Each structure stands twice: as structure tokens, then as C-alpha cells.
């Protein structure tokens, strides 16, 4: 059963976020994930959500996402991301 992590990213410092991604994407792969969309332009249809730069990552399961987000290797990257962008994250597993 696959799991997906969706991020809506409002980037404040593009250079810092490029460096964050350079370091974060190998960790995504280490936890079994792969990037399906990076900086995707969302087509908005209805509601109050304001999509920005979208990311979509696929993982083998929700535990892999939890493992990545709580890993000691990822902790300094969280600080880097939060200092240079506002990100809304949501994850879900397929049925």
C-alpha cells in the first residue's frame, strides 16, 4: 500500500530551499520515497486553499514518511526549511 506526502510550499529564499532539496531528496530515497512532483503548478478549482509550489512524494507506506520526518538526519533540514519557507504537509495512504 503506497503512501503520499503532499506539500504546499511558500518559498521565501529560493537559494536556501534549493540547498535544502539537494540534501533532503537523498533522505527521501533512503526512506523508500521518490519525488513525483517538485514545484508543480496546481490548477485551483474551488475552496479556500491557496496552492503555491507543490510537492508530491510517494513512499511504500505511512511509516516510511513518519520515519523520514522524525529521523535525526532530517532534523537539521527541518530547521533549514522552516527558516526559508512556509510549508503545509499532509500524508495519506492508499486504500
HELIX and SHEET records of a PDB file:
HELIX    1   1 UNK A   14  UNK A   30  1                                  17    
HELIX    2   2 UNK A   62  UNK A   69  1                                   8    
HELIX    3   3 UNK A   72  UNK A   84  1                                  13    
SHEET    1   A 4 UNK A  34  UNK A  41  0                                        
SHEET    2   A 4 UNK A  53  UNK A  59 -1                                        
SHEET    3   A 4 UNK A   3  UNK A  11 -1                                        
SHEET    4   A 4 UNK A  85  UNK A  93 -1                                        
END                                                                             
